[in-house]
Amino acid sequence: MNILDYITIILFSIGVLITGVSFSKTGKDMKSFFSGGGNVPWGMSGLSLFMGFFSAGTFVVWGSIAYSYGMVSIIIQLTMAVAGYAVGTWIAPRWHRTHSLTAAEYITGRLGVKTQKTYTYIFLAVSVFTTGSFLYPVAKIVEVTTGIPLTTAIFALGAFSMVYVALGGLRGVVVTDVLQFVILFAAVVIAVPLAFDKIGGVGTFLKRFRKDFSNSLKVSTLPGS
């Protein structure tokens, strides 16, 4: 990386921290911290949910799957869209009627403190692996591009995330997600035309399109099948 890359990363990180600090006063009670006061605009909530599906693995792993297996990647991604619609249509309204801020709070009221503690311990144990799966791809990219040791990058990224989430609560996270969407969208608008120009235009792209793209729907083509 060159000096401009480092400046971009530093400025973006500062912007995220400023966002967390600017919303620190809105997360002083449970409702503000976990639900943004219950008045986060639906557009911002939607963009935050959309960005929640993105990670470094989205571009590294899924790009490879799309290139190798074609429609398989699209079908799998569409299942998340279907699941999101189902949750928003049937599950979210039921959850809203419980007036609970967290799953742990709902379990406490319905099944008691002992069950809630068991749930919390299980959730923490599982979160070690899920959070690790999110941090590892990002840390790996940081290691390759900057030379920072992988372990150091993981701890630094984890600490950075905890700081701005703890400061800003849900509203701070939502605003940060919107900021990331704007940056990502701008990058896509710039990168896509450059990519087509690099390969000789859309016509060349279509001519070089994998002939077996649609045939890759067969699950048997996946490794280990």
N, C-alpha and C positions, 0 to 999 in steps of 0.2 A: 504494500500500500504506500501511497505517497502522502505528503503533508496535508493535501486537501481532503483525503479520506479520513485522516485522524481528526481534522477540524470538524468535519461533518458529524462524525460519531460523538465528539465532545459536545457540540452544540445541541444535538438531538438529546443526549443524556441530560444536559442542563435543562432543556425545555421540559422534559418529563418530570424532573425533580421540582421545577418551578410550578408545574401543574399540580403536583401533589401538595406542595406547600400552600398554594393559593386556595385549595379546597380543604385545608386542614381544620378550619373552623366549622365546616359543615358536617364533620364526622365525629362530633363529640358525644352523640348518643347512639343507641343501638339502631334505631330506625334510620338515622342519617347515614351511619357507617355501612349497614348491610343493604339498604334499599334506596339510598340517595334521597331520603325523605319522602319517597313514594311519588315524586313528581318529576322524574327524569323524562324529557321529551321522547316520544316513541321513535322518532327518527334517529336520535342519538343511541337509544337502546338497541335499535336494529343494527346500526353500524357496529356497535360494540360486540353484539352477538356474532356478526359476520367476521369481524377481526379475531374473535375468539377461536375461530377454526384455523387461523393462520399460525404458522410457526416456521422456523428454519427448515423443518422437515417437509413442509408443504412444497417448497421449491426444490429441495434436494431429492427427497424420496419420491414424491409424486411425479416430479418431472421425469425421473427415470422410469417409473411404472408406466406413465403415459407413452413414453417413447418406445418402450419394449413391448407393451401389451395392449396399446391402443384403447379401445372402448372400455376395457376393464376399469381403468382409472375413472372414467366419466361415470360409469354405472355406480361404482362405490361412492363417489362424491354425491351423486344424486340421492342415494339412500339417506344421507345426512340431511338433505333438503326436505325429504319426505318426513323424516323423524322430527325435524324442526317444526314443520307445519302441524304434525299431529300433537306435539307438545303444546304449541301455541293455541290450538283449537280446543283440545279436550282436557289436557292436564293443567295448564296454567290457570284457567278459570277456577278449577277446583282448589288449586293451591291458594289462589287469592282469597277464597272464601274462608280459609283456615285462619287468616290474619297472623300467620307465623312468619317471622323474619328469616329463620334458618330451619333446616331439616332437623337439627338437634333440638331446637325449641319445640317443634311439632311432636317429635318422639317423646320428649319429656312430658308434655301434657297428655299424650295419649297412652303411653306405655310405661311411664315412670322414669325416675332418675337412673336406676340401675341399667335399664335398657339403653338409655341415652349415653351412659358412660361406655357401655360395650360398643355401641355404634361409633362413638368418638375414637376409641382405641383402634377399631378396625379401619376407620376412615383415615386416621393418621398413618397407619401401617401401609395402606394402599397408596396414600398420597406420596410416600417416599419414592415409590417406583414411577408413578405418573408424572410427578414433578421432575424427577430425574430424566424421564424420556423427553420432556419439553426443554430442559436446560442443556442436555447433552449436545443436540445438533447445533444449537447456537454457540455453545462453548467451543465445539469442534471447529466451527467457522472462524471464531475469534483466534483459536490456536494456530490455524493454518495461515491466516492473513496477518497476524501481528506477532506470532512467536511466543505469546503468553502461554505458559503451561496449562494443560487442560484442566487440572484440578483447581488451579488458581482462578481460571476463567469461570468455572462452574460456581465457586463460592462467591466471586465478585458479582456475577449476574444475579445469583439468588439473593444476595444482600441488597443489591440495588433495587430489585423488584419488591422486596419486603418493605424497604424504606418508603417508596412512593405510594404503595398500597396502604401501608399503615397510616401515612399522613393524610391521604386524600379520601380514603374509603371508596365506596362504590362510585360516587360521582367523579372523583378524581380519576379512577380507572376508566370510566366511560369516556371522559373528555380526552384522556390519553389515547384511547382506542380510535377516537374520531381523528385525532391528530395523525396517528399512524396511517389511517385510511387515506387521508389527504395526500400524505407523502407517497404511499404505495400507488395510489391512482395516478399521481403525477409521473411517477417512475414508469408505470405501464404505458401511459400515453406517449412518453418519449421513447421507451425501449422497443415497443412493438413496431413502429415504422422503421426504426433503425435496423431491427432484425430482418424485416422483409427486404429492406434495401441491401442488406449484406448478402442475402441469398439470391438476389436478382428479381425481386418482386413477388407479388401474390401468385402470378401465373406459374412461376418456377416452383414455388412452394407446393402448389396443387399437383404439378407434374411429378414431383419427388415424393408425394404423399405415399405412405406405406400402403401397398395393395392389400395387405392382410389386416389393416386396421380394424375393420368391422368384424373380421373372422376371429379376432382375439377375444371375443366375448366368451369363448369356451374356457371354463374354469380350469380345464385340464392343462391349459397352457401355462398356468402359474407354477412357479417352482414348488416342488414337493407334492404336487397334485398327482 
